[in-house]
Amino acid sequence: MKPALVVSLSATKFQALALREDLARNLALLKEMGFEGVELAVRNPSEIEFKKLNALLEENQLSVPALGTGQAFVEEGLSLTSTEPEVRHKARERLVLHLELSAKLKAMVIIGLIRGVPKKEDKEIALKLLAEELSWLCDKAKRVGSPGFVLEPLNRYETSIINNLKEAMALIRQLSADNLGILADSFHMNIEEKNIFESILSAGNFIRHIHLADSNRLAPGQGHFDFDQLFSALKKIRYNAWVSGEYIPEPDPEQSVRLFAEFLKKRKLLTRTKSASARHCRKETI
């Protein structure tokens, strides 16, 4: 498994982000700590200078496993399940921009909060809208050369649709999309899964990305989540992709990163040294 951390390119109301805004400084910190990847939380890809971003990634020897999209909902209200067609259209078009960026970075695109927060009584309609939008977007991903999407089950207090791994698998099977997988988040699983170990075994190869946070949504190791059980299950399904920290940065951002790094080192998941070979990054222009 390869270690990464979620970093936001801009200021945001979303709290569970350790680092934000000063990208050059933040990526340098990740390199110093020995991380191999950075998961970028991107509100609007059209505002990114790709050459500058790519240069920073190369300089700090970091890969980008995934792109977060939730800020488009948190900051702008864009939603794939909005009852307003214009809002759904804007959400779709924004995700096309994420797909185009992901094609350059070879990163997956996350479907988290951008799916929307429909009322419980509108759940059936919302699931139908989500399926329609994801079907179109998965096809679009293939056309632009993107690795595709990962759908993140979120707990019931954040949205009424796709709260657990079983529901995510059902939607993926319904769409028969081979470029749509699951992002399993330890914080949300701790709330929604009856048995995390068994749920992960059941999901198996559907799982293509992992978010790590403790039971209190602080850095792993600062709460009471059973990470031994989680990693045992991931080992059982032979998961060897990315584990990315997404948590509330207490006591402060830099210290929280160091706490996460220590957690990873104890599990022998953070082993890269400063002399590691440079990252091979595609040199493309926008």
N, C-alpha and C positions, 0 to 999 in steps of 0.2 A: 504494500500500500504506500501511496505517495502523499506527503503532507502539504496542505495549502491553507490559506487564510482568506476570508472574504474582506475585500477592501473596496470602499465606495469612492468613486471618482468625484463626488460632489457632496455638499451638505444635504442632509436628509432628516426627516422626522423619525425614520425607522431607527430604533434604539439598538438592536442586536447586531451592531457592527463595531469591531474593535478599532479599525482605522478608517479615516475618511479624509478627503480633500487633497492634502499635500502628497501627491502620488510619488514624486521623486524620493522624498524622505521616507515614505512608508515602504516602498519597494526596497530601498536600501536597508531598512530595518529587517525585512523578511530575509534578505540575502545574508545579513549578519547573523540571524538566528538559525540559518541553515534550511529554510523552507525551499521546496522545489517548485511550488506553484502559487499563483495568486488568482483567486476567484474574483472577478471584477463585477461590482454592482453598478450597472449603467442605466441611468434614467433615459437618456436620449443619445444614441450613437452618432447622430448627425453633428453633435457638438464636440466630438473627439477628433484630435489631430492624430491620425493613425501613425504617421512617420515618427512623431515624437513618442507616442505610446510604445511603438515597437522598439525604438531605440532604448527606452528605459527598461523594457523587458529583457532585451539582449544584454544590456549593461549589468543587470542584476541576476542574469541566468535563471529567469523564471518563466515557466510555462503557464498558460491560462486554460484550466480544465473546463471552466463554465462561466457563463455570463448571467448575472442576476438581473431581473426585469421588474421587480416589485415596486421600485420607486416610481415607475410610470403610473401605477395605481395610487400609491401613497401620496405622491405630490400632485398628480394631475387627474386622478379619478378614471384613468383608462382601464376598461374592463372587458374581457371577452364574453361576459354573460350579462352585460347591461341590457336593460329593456329598451334602451335607445339605440337604434341601428347606427346612428352617427358615431356614438361612443365606441361601439364594437368595431366599426370600420377603422377608427383612429387607433384602437388597440392593435388591430391586425396590422395596420401599416407600420406602427412603431416596432412590432415584433419582426417585420420584414427587415427593418434596419438592423435589428439585433442579429438576424440570420446572416445578413451580409457581412457584418463584423465577425461573426462566429466562423464564417467560411475562411476568413483571412487568418484567424487565430487558431483554427481547428478546435474550437471550444463548443461545448453543448450550451443550449439556451434553456434557462430554467423557467418553468411555468409554476409560479407560486401565487403571490397575491394578485398578479395581473389577471388571474381567472375571475376575480371579483368576489364580492361578499353579498350574495343574494339572500333575501329573506328566506326563512325555513319553508314558508308556504309556497315559495317560488322555486323550490329545489328541483323539481322535475323539469320545469321549463329551462332552468339554468343548465342542467346537465345536458339537455338536448342542444342548447346553444354552444356550450363548451365543446361538445363532440363535433359539431359542424365546423367550428372555427379551427380546432386542432387538426381535423382531417385536411382542411385546405392548407394550413400552415405546414404540416408534415410533408405534403406534396411540394410546397414551395421550397422547403429546406433542401430537398433533393435537387431541385432545379438550380439552386444557387451554390450548391456544393458544401452545405453546412452539415456537420455531424448530426444535427437534429436537436431534439428536446428531451428534457427530463421533467417529469411531473412530480411536484413535491406535495405529498399529503400534509395538510395543515390542521392543527387542532380545532375543535368545534368552537372555541372562543374567538377564532380569527375568521373562519368562514364556515358555511353550512354544506359545502360540497367537497368531496374527495378528502376525507379526514384520516383515512388509514390506508395501509398498503393493499389490503384486499379490494377496496374501492378503486384504487389507482389501477390495479391489475385488470379489473373488470372493464374499465374504460379503454385501456390499451388493447385488450383482446377484442373489444367491440370495433375498434378502428382498424385493427390488423396492420398497425404501423410499426415497421421494424426500426424506424428512427425515433421512436418515442419510448423512453424508459422511465425509471423511477429514481427520484432523489429521496433517500430515506434520512430523516432528520431525527437525531436522538431525543431532542427536546419534545417534538411533537409525538414521537412514538411513545415516550414515557407517559403521555396523557391518554393516547388513543388505543394503543395496542394491548390486548388482553395478555398476550405472551410475546414479548419482543423476540426472543430466540426462535420460537416457532413461526412467527410472522416473517422473519427474515429468511428462514429456510424455505417457506412457502413461496416467497417472492423470487428467490434465487437469482437467475440471470436477468430478471426485470430490473434489478437494482444496478444502476450505472454511476451513481454518485452518492456521497455521504456528507451530511452536515453533522458536526459535533458541537454540542453544548450540554452543560450539566442540567440536573433536574430544576435548578433555579434560574436557568438560562445564562449563568455565568460561565467562565472558561471551564473546560473539563477538569475535574479534580477538585472543584470548589463546591460541589453539592453531594448528592447521594445516589446518582444514577449508576447502575451496574454496568460499567464499561467492560468488565471481564466477560460478561454474558454477550454483550454486543460484538466484541471482537472474536469471541469464540464462534458465534453464528456466522460472521463474515468469513472467517477462515474455513468454516464448514462448506460454504457455497463457493469457495475459492475466489473470493472478491480480492482483486489486486489493483484496483484503480485508486481514485483520490479520496482522501478524508479531509474535509475542509472545515475549519473553525468558523462558526457563526454564532456569536454570543455577545452579551452585554459587557462592555469593557470596564469592569471594576477591578481594583480600586482606581485605575486610570488606564488609558489605552495602551501605553508602552508596557506597563507592568502586567497587564492582562495577556499581552502577547508572550511575554517571558514565562508567565505561568503556563500558558498553553504549550510553549516549546518544551518546558520541563516535563509536562505530562507526556508529550510525544517521545521525548528522549527515554523516559522510563520504559516505554513500550517498544523501544528500538525502531521507532517510525521516523525519527529525525536524526539522520546519520550523515547528511551531506556536509562536507567541509568547505571552507572558503576557497580551496584550491580546486574545487570540482570543475569539470570541463564545462565550457560555455554552452549555453542553450542554443540549439539550432532552431532559428526562427525564420519563417518565410519572409523575405524582403519584398513586400508588395506595397503598392501605393493605392490610395483611395481612388 
